[in-house]
């Protein structure tokens, strides 16, 4: 049994009853929600997404709105100038290219074709596209966010400096049909146990498999468990 399969099996016991099933939400909604979630919490980015839905009738209205109105709607999630500009420019470019603001046509394209199509837009990277593929198109892909990147490298599943490189190293190594499941498990595990600061190594079910150089140090500490934080924005779009 390879290491990735061992990790999946152990984390399924850590989070019993978790049966993540990719949804079939609107792909443009998921793409924009993922852009909003960068460098902030899922809860604040969800508020920003809902603000856009309340303050604008559709994405065409966002495309044509004064940038200040977009900024006001998404201010809660941070990086307001960058995100508002990227979203509006993307919508303008999509409207010009596709004649309407819909990405439903992507359902008929392969994963590589979709990556090639969407990487042209500023603010849209591999993680953003992977999230859309999983949470909108129901594809078995492996989005790599900050939690997935951190845990994967501490475990020695990858040796990468940034999430995109972790994605490149792991995307073809995960057993077929298990990529989305592993993504969801690692997010929850990264929030609950394998935290960025003060990880709970003494309570880690993956301790024997882990290659984190400081695990013995943290295993001997008495860090308190954080409040439950299992809200994942894309499960609610």
Residue pairs with C-beta under 8 A, 6 or more apart in sequence:
1 9
3 155
3 156
3 157
3 209
4 157
4 173
4 174
4 175
4 178
4 182
5 175
5 178
6 209
7 155
7 157
7 182
7 185
7 206
7 209
8 175
8 178
8 181
8 182
8 185
10 205
10 206
10 209
11 182
11 185
11 186
11 188
11 189
11 205
11 206
12 18
12 185
13 205
14 185
14 189
14 193
14 205
15 185
15 188
15 189
18 184
18 185
18 188
20 180
20 181
20 184
22 134
22 135
22 136
22 137
22 138
22 139
22 140
22 180
23 135
23 136
23 138
23 235
23 237
24 136
24 137
24 138
25 135
25 136
25 234
25 237
26 103
26 104
26 136
26 237
27 103
27 104
27 106
27 107
27 132
27 136
27 137
28 59
28 101
28 102
28 103
29 49
29 136
29 237
30 131
30 132
30 135
30 136
30 234
30 237
31 103
31 118
31 124
31 128
31 129
31 132
31 136
32 49
32 52
32 59
32 87
33 45
33 46
33 49
33 233
33 234
33 237
34 127
34 128
34 131
34 132
34 233
34 234
35 83
35 86
35 87
35 123
35 124
35 128
36 45
36 48
36 49
36 74
36 77
36 83
36 87
37 45
37 77
37 233
37 234
38 79
38 83
38 128
39 78
39 79
40 77
40 78
40 79
42 231
42 232
42 233
43 231
43 233
44 76
44 77
44 78
45 77
45 233
46 231
46 233
46 236
47 76
47 77
48 73
48 74
48 75
48 76
48 77
49 233
49 237
51 73
51 74
51 76
52 62
52 70
52 73
52 74
55 69
55 73
56 62
56 65
56 73
58 101
59 91
59 101
60 91
60 95
60 101
62 70
62 87
62 88
62 91
63 88
63 91
63 92
63 95
63 101
65 88
67 84
67 85
67 88
70 84
70 87
70 88
71 80
71 81
71 84
74 80
74 83
74 84
77 83
82 123
83 123
86 121
86 122
86 123
86 124
87 123
89 121
89 122
90 121
90 122
90 123
90 124
91 101
93 120
93 121
94 101
94 103
94 121
95 101
98 105
103 132
106 114
106 117
106 137
107 137
109 117
111 133
111 139
111 141
114 129
114 132
114 133
114 137
115 126
115 129
118 124
118 128
118 129
118 132
119 125
119 126
119 129
125 164
126 144
126 163
126 164
126 167
126 168
127 143
127 144
127 145
127 163
127 164
127 167
130 141
130 142
130 143
130 144
130 167
131 143
131 234
133 139
133 141
133 143
134 140
134 141
134 143
134 179
134 180
134 183
134 234
135 234
135 235
135 237
139 180
140 176
140 177
140 178
140 179
140 180
141 171
141 179
141 180
141 183
142 148
142 167
142 170
142 171
142 174
142 179
142 180
142 182
142 183
143 167
143 183
144 152
144 163
144 164
144 166
144 167
144 170
144 183
145 163
145 187
146 163
146 190
146 196
147 186
147 187
147 189
147 190
147 191
147 194
148 163
148 166
148 183
148 186
148 187
148 190
149 158
149 160
149 162
149 163
149 166
150 190
150 194
150 196
151 186
151 189
151 190
151 194
152 158
152 160
152 166
152 170
152 186
153 159
153 160
153 166
154 194
154 199
154 210
154 211
154 212
154 215
155 206
155 209
155 210
155 211
155 212
156 209
156 210
156 211
157 170
157 173
158 165
158 166
158 169
158 170
159 169
160 166
160 168
160 169
171 179
174 182
184 232
187 232
188 230
189 206
191 226
191 229
191 230
192 200
192 225
192 226
192 228
192 229
193 199
193 200
193 203
193 204
193 205
194 200
194 204
194 206
195 226
198 218
198 221
198 223
199 212
199 215
199 218
199 223
200 218
200 223
200 225
201 207
201 210
201 212
201 214
201 215
201 216
201 217
201 218
201 219
202 218
202 219
202 220
202 221
202 222
202 223
203 225
204 210
204 215
204 219
207 215
207 219
